[in-house]
């Protein structure tokens, strides 16, 4: 499984290098977006409360709200490009999407491939039904923990969990959720917002947080060598942090105000 995770990242790097070769002089995606009057934003619609679909099969969630507001402020139509965790970078690099707003944690490895503009945070937790006995990293030994292959929860638990922890890797959040609810795994490692959503939706399962794993900033992902678009996105996020819009979205879906993003600023 680790080999597959590494291979996914190598593929993304290769795609990034190809894209960089094409746009060496630097792209102007912002001008292209405004010319066509539409922005294509990659969102995972299988990661509630960040992205999902309602009873009318319409996209909704925190990332959908952010994408909708961004497109409106840019003065263009929004086209949501549905992605999964593993294909966010490939879709961006092959220009199937202009940007990514999809609970996209900013990590040093990803920053080698794409640029980021921070807009939110991700509290990563391990949760399980109440009877499951997990209260420390050491108690993960012998337990089956569901993670999305290649995502932050996979890399963090691969690094932090003690030997003997069984990481059950799946292709997307929907299958990790199904594995937990059906009892195929003991616990699930995922964003806190997903825990809140599932706790409410499946109250009979008595889900509870067992461990905090990490807190990392989430970023709007864009291709490198695109300074005009990055400048616009940076100004937009700064404005919407100051006016409270992004905090309102975070409060709506996560139940708490947006933490100060300055704590994640590079020193």
LINMODA-V515561 format. One record per residue. N is the residue number from 1. BURIAL is I if it has 9 or more other C-alpha atoms within 8 Angstrom, else O. Layout:
n-><N & N>
burial-><BURIAL & BURIAL>
This chain:
n-><1 & 2 & 3 & 4 & 5 & 6 & 7 & 8 & 9 & 10 & 11 & 12 & 13 & 14 & 15 & 16 & 17 & 18 & 19 & 20 & 21 & 22 & 23 & 24 & 25 & 26 & 27 & 28 & 29 & 30 & 31 & 32 & 33 & 34 & 35 & 36 & 37 & 38 & 39 & 40 & 41 & 42 & 43 & 44 & 45 & 46 & 47 & 48 & 49 & 50 & 51 & 52 & 53 & 54 & 55 & 56 & 57 & 58 & 59 & 60 & 61 & 62 & 63 & 64 & 65 & 66 & 67 & 68 & 69 & 70 & 71 & 72 & 73 & 74 & 75 & 76 & 77 & 78 & 79 & 80 & 81 & 82 & 83 & 84 & 85 & 86 & 87 & 88 & 89 & 90 & 91 & 92 & 93 & 94 & 95 & 96 & 97 & 98 & 99 & 100 & 101 & 102 & 103 & 104 & 105 & 106 & 107 & 108 & 109 & 110 & 111 & 112 & 113 & 114 & 115 & 116 & 117 & 118 & 119 & 120 & 121 & 122 & 123 & 124 & 125 & 126 & 127 & 128 & 129 & 130 & 131 & 132 & 133 & 134 & 135 & 136 & 137 & 138 & 139 & 140 & 141 & 142 & 143 & 144 & 145 & 146 & 147 & 148 & 149 & 150 & 151 & 152 & 153 & 154 & 155 & 156 & 157 & 158 & 159 & 160 & 161 & 162 & 163 & 164 & 165 & 166 & 167 & 168 & 169 & 170 & 171 & 172 & 173 & 174 & 175 & 176 & 177 & 178 & 179 & 180 & 181 & 182 & 183 & 184 & 185 & 186 & 187 & 188 & 189 & 190 & 191 & 192 & 193 & 194 & 195 & 196 & 197 & 198 & 199 & 200 & 201 & 202 & 203 & 204 & 205 & 206 & 207 & 208 & 209 & 210 & 211 & 212 & 213 & 214 & 215 & 216 & 217 & 218 & 219 & 220 & 221 & 222 & 223 & 224 & 225 & 226 & 227 & 228 & 229 & 230 & 231 & 232 & 233 & 234 & 235 & 236 & 237 & 238 & 239 & 240 & 241 & 242 & 243 & 244 & 245 & 246 & 247 & 248 & 249 & 250 & 251 & 252 & 253 & 254 & 255 & 256 & 257 & 258 & 259 & 260 & 261 & 262 & 263 & 264 & 265 & 266 & 267>
burial-><O & O & O & O & I & I & O & I & I & O & I & I & I & O & I & I & O & O & I & I & O & O & I & O & O & O & I & I & I & O & O & O & I & I & O & O & I & I & I & I & I & I & I & I & I & I & I & I & I & I & I & I & I & O & O & O & O & O & I & I & I & I & I & I & I & I & I & I & O & I & I & I & O & O & O & I & I & I & O & O & I & O & I & I & I & I & O & I & I & I & I & I & I & I & O & I & I & I & I & I & I & I & I & I & I & I & O & O & O & O & I & O & I & I & I & I & I & I & I & I & I & I & I & I & I & I & I & I & I & I & O & O & O & I & O & O & I & O & I & I & I & O & I & I & I & I & I & I & I & I & I & O & I & I & I & I & I & O & O & O & I & I & O & O & I & I & I & I & I & I & O & I & I & O & I & I & I & O & I & I & O & O & O & O & I & I & I & I & I & I & I & I & I & I & I & I & I & I & I & O & O & I & I & O & I & I & I & I & I & I & I & I & I & O & O & I & I & I & I & I & I & I & I & O & I & I & I & I & I & I & O & O & I & I & O & I & I & O & O & I & I & O & O & O & I & I & I & I & I & I & I & O & I & I & O & O & I & I & O & O & I & O & O & O & O & O & O>
